[in-house]
Amino acid sequence: MDELDTKIIEMLQVDGRASNAGIARKVGVSEGTVRRRLKRLVQDEFIQVVALPNPVKLGYHSEALIGLQVDPNKIDEVAEALSELREVSWVAITAGRYDVFAWATLPSSEALGVFLKTQVGTIKGVQRSETFINLSNKKRGYGVAV
């Protein structure tokens, strides 16, 4: 990956729908160069082009970060089980007080409560969980400094 790849990625982070021709004009190369670079970046898994939905606009009004303390020999299994839940969009194995964090989005606080009891609470290996309710989003995206 070089400086041109970095510029292409930065531009797509701002506008994921930017055209190859538009990117090419801004960085001073041909559209074919951008097309080839972009194809390689996707194939080599440097980037993934996705749509980032707005949960509130889609009727999901309850978002939460869930911290889980897990049996040490079950961390990977718990993370995998969380990853398979439709309501969960992000899972990370971490160091510190919690072994696993998950981000869940549901239609209501009532639905979140049911989800915590019937889905998260029944995963084998979960010792304890703490839920942090999202009150307001100030930034939503997948931006990474490149």
Contacts in CASP RR format, 6 or more apart in sequence:
PFRMAT RR
TARGET T0000
AUTHOR 0000-0000-0000
METHOD contacts of the structure
MODEL  1
MDELDTKIIEMLQVDGRASNAGIARKVGVSEGTVRRRLKRLVQDEFIQVV
ALPNPVKLGYHSEALIGLQVDPNKIDEVAEALSELREVSWVAITAGRYDV
FAWATLPSSEALGVFLKTQVGTIKGVQRSETFINLSNKKRGYGVAV
1 41 0 8 1.000
1 46 0 8 1.000
4 27 0 8 1.000
4 29 0 8 1.000
4 33 0 8 1.000
4 37 0 8 1.000
5 37 0 8 1.000
5 41 0 8 1.000
5 46 0 8 1.000
6 146 0 8 1.000
7 26 0 8 1.000
7 27 0 8 1.000
8 23 0 8 1.000
8 27 0 8 1.000
8 34 0 8 1.000
8 37 0 8 1.000
8 38 0 8 1.000
8 41 0 8 1.000
9 41 0 8 1.000
9 46 0 8 1.000
9 47 0 8 1.000
9 146 0 8 1.000
10 146 0 8 1.000
11 18 0 8 1.000
11 23 0 8 1.000
11 26 0 8 1.000
11 27 0 8 1.000
12 18 0 8 1.000
12 23 0 8 1.000
12 47 0 8 1.000
12 49 0 8 1.000
13 142 0 8 1.000
13 143 0 8 1.000
13 144 0 8 1.000
16 49 0 8 1.000
20 31 0 8 1.000
20 32 0 8 1.000
20 34 0 8 1.000
20 35 0 8 1.000
20 38 0 8 1.000
21 31 0 8 1.000
21 34 0 8 1.000
22 31 0 8 1.000
23 34 0 8 1.000
24 30 0 8 1.000
24 31 0 8 1.000
24 32 0 8 1.000
24 33 0 8 1.000
24 34 0 8 1.000
27 34 0 8 1.000
41 47 0 8 1.000
42 48 0 8 1.000
42 49 0 8 1.000
50 142 0 8 1.000
52 140 0 8 1.000
52 141 0 8 1.000
52 142 0 8 1.000
54 140 0 8 1.000
55 61 0 8 1.000
55 63 0 8 1.000
55 105 0 8 1.000
59 107 0 8 1.000
60 105 0 8 1.000
60 106 0 8 1.000
60 107 0 8 1.000
61 107 0 8 1.000
61 108 0 8 1.000
62 105 0 8 1.000
62 106 0 8 1.000
62 107 0 8 1.000
62 108 0 8 1.000
62 109 0 8 1.000
62 111 0 8 1.000
62 112 0 8 1.000
62 133 0 8 1.000
62 134 0 8 1.000
63 103 0 8 1.000
63 104 0 8 1.000
63 105 0 8 1.000
63 106 0 8 1.000
63 133 0 8 1.000
63 134 0 8 1.000
63 137 0 8 1.000
64 103 0 8 1.000
64 104 0 8 1.000
64 106 0 8 1.000
64 112 0 8 1.000
64 131 0 8 1.000
64 132 0 8 1.000
64 133 0 8 1.000
64 134 0 8 1.000
65 101 0 8 1.000
65 102 0 8 1.000
65 103 0 8 1.000
65 131 0 8 1.000
65 132 0 8 1.000
65 134 0 8 1.000
66 101 0 8 1.000
66 102 0 8 1.000
66 103 0 8 1.000
66 104 0 8 1.000
66 116 0 8 1.000
66 120 0 8 1.000
66 129 0 8 1.000
66 130 0 8 1.000
66 131 0 8 1.000
66 132 0 8 1.000
67 98 0 8 1.000
67 100 0 8 1.000
67 101 0 8 1.000
67 102 0 8 1.000
67 129 0 8 1.000
67 130 0 8 1.000
67 131 0 8 1.000
67 132 0 8 1.000
68 78 0 8 1.000
68 82 0 8 1.000
68 98 0 8 1.000
68 99 0 8 1.000
68 100 0 8 1.000
68 101 0 8 1.000
68 102 0 8 1.000
68 120 0 8 1.000
68 126 0 8 1.000
68 127 0 8 1.000
68 128 0 8 1.000
68 129 0 8 1.000
69 97 0 8 1.000
69 98 0 8 1.000
69 99 0 8 1.000
69 126 0 8 1.000
69 127 0 8 1.000
69 128 0 8 1.000
69 129 0 8 1.000
70 78 0 8 1.000
70 99 0 8 1.000
70 100 0 8 1.000
70 125 0 8 1.000
70 126 0 8 1.000
70 127 0 8 1.000
71 125 0 8 1.000
71 127 0 8 1.000
72 99 0 8 1.000
74 124 0 8 1.000
74 125 0 8 1.000
75 93 0 8 1.000
75 99 0 8 1.000
75 100 0 8 1.000
76 93 0 8 1.000
77 124 0 8 1.000
77 125 0 8 1.000
78 99 0 8 1.000
78 100 0 8 1.000
78 123 0 8 1.000
78 124 0 8 1.000
78 125 0 8 1.000
78 126 0 8 1.000
79 91 0 8 1.000
79 92 0 8 1.000
79 93 0 8 1.000
79 100 0 8 1.000
81 123 0 8 1.000
82 88 0 8 1.000
82 91 0 8 1.000
82 100 0 8 1.000
82 102 0 8 1.000
82 120 0 8 1.000
82 123 0 8 1.000
83 91 0 8 1.000
85 104 0 8 1.000
85 119 0 8 1.000
85 120 0 8 1.000
87 104 0 8 1.000
87 105 0 8 1.000
87 106 0 8 1.000
87 115 0 8 1.000
87 119 0 8 1.000
88 102 0 8 1.000
88 103 0 8 1.000
88 104 0 8 1.000
89 103 0 8 1.000
89 104 0 8 1.000
89 105 0 8 1.000
90 101 0 8 1.000
90 102 0 8 1.000
90 103 0 8 1.000
91 100 0 8 1.000
91 101 0 8 1.000
91 102 0 8 1.000
91 103 0 8 1.000
92 100 0 8 1.000
92 101 0 8 1.000
92 102 0 8 1.000
93 99 0 8 1.000
93 100 0 8 1.000
94 100 0 8 1.000
94 101 0 8 1.000
98 130 0 8 1.000
102 120 0 8 1.000
104 112 0 8 1.000
104 115 0 8 1.000
106 112 0 8 1.000
106 115 0 8 1.000
109 133 0 8 1.000
112 131 0 8 1.000
112 133 0 8 1.000
116 129 0 8 1.000
116 131 0 8 1.000
120 126 0 8 1.000
120 129 0 8 1.000
121 129 0 8 1.000
END
